[in-house]
Amino acid sequence: MSLQFARGRPLQAAKLAAVVVTLLFSVGLFFELVPSGSITSLFAAPVLALALALVVAVETAVAGYRTLRASERVTDRLASRPVYSVVRAVEVVAALLAVGAFALVVASIPPGPMAGPGAIGLLFVVVGLSLLVLGGCLVRTLAEFYYYRRGAGE
């Protein structure tokens, strides 16, 4: 990642760095390359994914507001970069879907202690949802980086 990209698009650069560090840390935990004596370190990816989903939601709301306030028509703006528009829509849908599914999973947990296999299954579901968000953010930030490099920072 170039320094110009980090200066020109700081939010996207921070999201890209957060996704890469989280994925590397999670892979290191899985293959026991990173020493960890606590099971709570397994929740690093889901916690960051939920935080990134919030960032994506706020970023989308701000971008939608700016698009509606612009003099240019929304359809013209979306048609100017159709691939980017699809990538951005995929990121937003993945983030909202993951947050909704996470809330549904948490709401469906029965009260009382949970058996070991149920807890492990719940962990797999939560990690899968977090990978959905992290993957969407990774694709979007890489698309931002591509368009930034192609447009020389316009």
SVG drawing of the C-alpha trace seen along z (x, -y; Angstrom):
<svg xmlns="http://www.w3.org/2000/svg" viewBox="-34 -21 38 52">
<polyline fill="none" stroke="black" stroke-width="0.4" points="0.0,0.0 1.4,-3.3 1.7,-6.3 -0.2,-8.4 -3.2,-6.1 -3.0,-6.3 -3.0,-10.1 -5.6,-10.3 -8.1,-7.7 -7.3,-7.3 -10.5,-5.4 -10.0,-2.9 -6.3,-2.5 -7.2,-1.9 -9.9,0.6 -7.5,2.5 -4.8,2.6 -7.4,3.7 -8.6,6.5 -5.1,7.7 -3.9,7.7 -7.0,9.4 -6.8,12.1 -3.1,12.7 -3.7,12.8 -6.6,15.2 -4.6,17.5 -1.7,17.4 -4.0,18.4 -5.6,21.2 -2.2,22.7 -0.8,22.0 1.9,19.6 0.7,16.9 0.9,18.0 -2.4,17.6 -3.5,19.0 -7.0,17.5 -10.0,18.6 -11.2,15.1 -8.6,14.3 -10.7,16.3 -13.2,13.5 -10.8,10.9 -12.1,11.4 -15.8,11.3 -15.4,8.2 -13.4,6.3 -15.8,7.5 -18.8,6.0 -16.8,2.8 -16.1,2.7 -19.7,3.4 -20.6,0.3 -18.0,-1.7 -19.4,-0.5 -23.0,-1.4 -22.0,-4.9 -19.8,-5.4 -22.7,-4.3 -25.1,-6.6 -22.8,-9.5 -22.1,-8.6 -25.8,-8.3 -26.5,-11.7 -23.7,-13.3 -25.0,-11.6 -28.5,-12.8 -27.3,-16.4 -25.1,-16.4 -26.2,-18.2 -25.5,-15.1 -28.2,-12.4 -27.8,-9.3 -28.1,-7.0 -25.4,-8.9 -23.1,-8.7 -23.6,-4.9 -23.3,-4.4 -19.9,-6.2 -18.2,-3.3 -20.5,-0.3 -18.0,2.2 -17.2,0.1 -20.9,-0.5 -21.4,3.3 -18.4,3.9 -19.7,1.2 -23.2,2.7 -21.7,6.1 -19.8,4.7 -22.9,3.0 -25.1,6.0 -22.5,8.4 -22.1,6.1 -25.8,5.6 -26.6,9.3 -23.8,10.3 -25.0,7.9 -28.6,9.1 -27.7,12.7 -25.5,12.2 -28.3,10.5 -30.7,13.3 -28.2,15.9 -27.7,14.2 -31.4,13.8 -32.0,17.5 -29.5,18.7 -31.5,20.4 -31.1,19.3 -28.8,21.4 -25.6,23.1 -24.8,24.3 -23.3,27.7 -19.8,27.8 -20.8,28.8 -23.5,26.0 -20.9,23.4 -18.4,24.6 -21.2,24.4 -22.0,20.9 -18.4,20.0 -18.2,21.3 -21.3,19.3 -20.0,16.1 -16.6,16.6 -18.2,17.3 -20.2,14.1 -17.1,12.2 -15.3,13.6 -18.2,12.4 -17.7,8.8 -13.9,9.0 -14.1,10.4 -16.5,7.6 -14.3,4.9 -11.2,6.5 -12.7,6.5 -13.9,2.9 -10.7,1.5 -8.7,3.3 -11.1,1.8 -10.6,-1.6 -6.9,-1.1 -7.1,0.0 -9.2,-3.1 -7.0,-5.4 -3.9,-4.1 -5.6,-4.2 -6.9,-7.7 -3.6,-8.9 -5.5,-10.1 -8.2,-12.1"/>
</svg>
